[in-house]
Structures are given as structure tokens and as C-alpha cells.
Amino acid sequence: MPEKSASGCVLVVEDPFIRRFVGGVLKREGYLVVEAELAEALRTLRDQPGTVSLLITNVPAHFCEFAETLPLIYVATFPDPELADRFRCCRTLHKPFRPSDLAACAAELAPTEDV
């Protein structure tokens, strides 16, 4: 498979099991993935603007300050549509989901390029 790159990394803020699963799927798709706890993720987004091209989380309310600029995949069993609507560019994935569904959402919101 040719090497791929995205314009920035994919930041995954979820419980540890889901973080590892999502990270593994996206790494196989060619993404640079950073798995983080909430506080670390917020620090990264505030201190290093532009380095993250996609956020994947089940707690989007904590990231509303980035809603206009950062694409989001909102992962939840019962996502709150009003919360999702706050984000300019948001897709929801209902748990449980297939790896192919995750890859399709990521490709739509943060496409990779062959290098």
C-alpha cells in the first residue's frame, strides 16, 4: 500500500478501549493518530492550532470552542443531535460501528493523500 498523509493528525478522545480500536483502524488507513485524555487534547488544540485535522470523541461538549474550525466524528450510542449541530463539520457514528464506517467518515472529513 502506498504511504499516505493527512494535513494534520487525527485526535482521538475516548475511553481507552475505544481509543485503541479507533487508533488501530485509522493507522491502517494511513492516518497519523494521537490518542489522548480530555485535558491533554484540549491543551494540544489550544497550544498547537492547526496540527489536528480531525477530532473523534464521545464528549463533544468539551470541544465547542473549536466547533467552527475542527471537523468532528461524534461517537456515541445515543448522540445528541443538538450538540452535533453546534459543529460546522460533524458526522455521527452510532456505537457499535464497523471499521469501514469509521474509515469512510474519516476519509470524508480528513482525506489522506498518497505521497
MOQUITA-V341889 format. One record per residue. N is the residue number from 0. RES is the residue in one small letter. OMEGA is omega in radians with two decimals (none if undefined). D_CENTER is the distance of its C-alpha to the mean C-alpha in Angstrom with 1 decimal. Layout:
n | res | omega | d_center
N | RES | OMEGA | D_CENTER
N | RES | OMEGA | D_CENTER
//
This chain:
n | res | omega | d_center
0 | m | 3.11 | 22.8
1 | p | 3.09 | 22.5
2 | e | -3.14 | 20.2
3 | k | 3.02 | 17.1
4 | s | 3.04 | 15.2
5 | a | -3.12 | 12.5
6 | s | 3.10 | 13.4
7 | g | -3.11 | 11.2
8 | c | 3.02 | 8.9
9 | v | -3.12 | 5.4
10 | l | -3.10 | 5.3
11 | v | -3.14 | 5.4
12 | v | -3.05 | 7.8
13 | e | 3.02 | 9.8
14 | d | -2.99 | 13.4
15 | p | -3.12 | 14.5
16 | f | -3.14 | 15.2
17 | i | 3.09 | 11.9
18 | r | -3.13 | 10.2
19 | r | 3.14 | 12.8
20 | f | -3.13 | 12.6
21 | v | 3.13 | 8.9
22 | g | 3.14 | 9.6
23 | g | 3.13 | 12.8
24 | v | -3.05 | 11.9
25 | l | 3.06 | 9.6
26 | k | 3.08 | 12.3
27 | r | 3.11 | 14.9
28 | e | 3.08 | 13.4
29 | g | -3.14 | 13.9
30 | y | 2.92 | 10.7
31 | l | -3.04 | 11.1
32 | v | 3.02 | 8.9
33 | v | 3.09 | 9.5
34 | e | -3.02 | 9.8
35 | a | 2.93 | 11.2
36 | e | -3.05 | 13.2
37 | l | -3.07 | 13.0
38 | a | 3.12 | 15.8
39 | e | 3.13 | 14.7
40 | a | 3.12 | 11.2
41 | l | 3.11 | 13.3
42 | r | 3.12 | 15.9
43 | t | -3.11 | 13.7
44 | l | -3.14 | 12.5
45 | r | -3.03 | 16.2
46 | d | -3.08 | 18.0
47 | q | -3.10 | 16.2
48 | p | 3.10 | 15.2
49 | g | -3.12 | 14.0
50 | t | -3.13 | 12.7
51 | v | -3.13 | 9.0
52 | s | -3.11 | 8.1
53 | l | 3.07 | 4.5
54 | l | 3.05 | 3.0
55 | i | -3.08 | 2.5
56 | t | 3.00 | 6.3
57 | n | -3.13 | 9.8
58 | v | -3.06 | 11.3
59 | p | -3.13 | 10.4
60 | a | 3.14 | 14.1
61 | h | -3.04 | 13.7
62 | f | -3.09 | 11.6
63 | c | 3.12 | 14.0
64 | e | 3.13 | 15.5
65 | f | -2.99 | 12.7
66 | a | -3.12 | 12.6
67 | e | -2.98 | 14.7
68 | t | -3.01 | 13.0
69 | l | 3.06 | 9.2
70 | p | -3.04 | 7.5
71 | l | 2.86 | 5.5
72 | i | -3.08 | 5.1
73 | y | -3.08 | 7.7
74 | v | -3.13 | 9.0
75 | a | 3.04 | 12.7
76 | t | 3.11 | 16.2
77 | f | -3.11 | 17.4
78 | p | 3.11 | 14.9
79 | d | -3.08 | 16.8
80 | p | 3.11 | 17.3
81 | e | 3.09 | 18.6
82 | l | 3.12 | 15.7
83 | a | -3.12 | 13.3
84 | d | 3.10 | 16.1
85 | r | -3.07 | 15.8
86 | f | -3.11 | 12.7
87 | r | -3.07 | 14.0
88 | c | -3.03 | 11.3
89 | c | 2.97 | 9.7
90 | r | 3.08 | 9.7
91 | t | 3.02 | 10.6
92 | l | 3.12 | 10.8
93 | h | 3.06 | 14.0
94 | k | -0.13 | 14.6
95 | p | 3.13 | 16.1
96 | f | 3.13 | 14.4
97 | r | 3.06 | 15.3
98 | p | -3.13 | 13.5
99 | s | 3.09 | 14.6
100 | d | 3.11 | 12.9
101 | l | -3.13 | 9.5
102 | a | 3.13 | 10.6
103 | a | 3.10 | 12.1
104 | c | -3.14 | 9.2
105 | a | -3.14 | 7.3
106 | a | 3.13 | 10.9
107 | e | -3.03 | 11.5
108 | l | -3.12 | 8.9
109 | a | -3.08 | 8.9
110 | p | 3.07 | 12.1
111 | t | 3.10 | 13.6
112 | e | 3.02 | 17.3
113 | d | 3.12 | 20.1
114 | v | none | 21.8
//
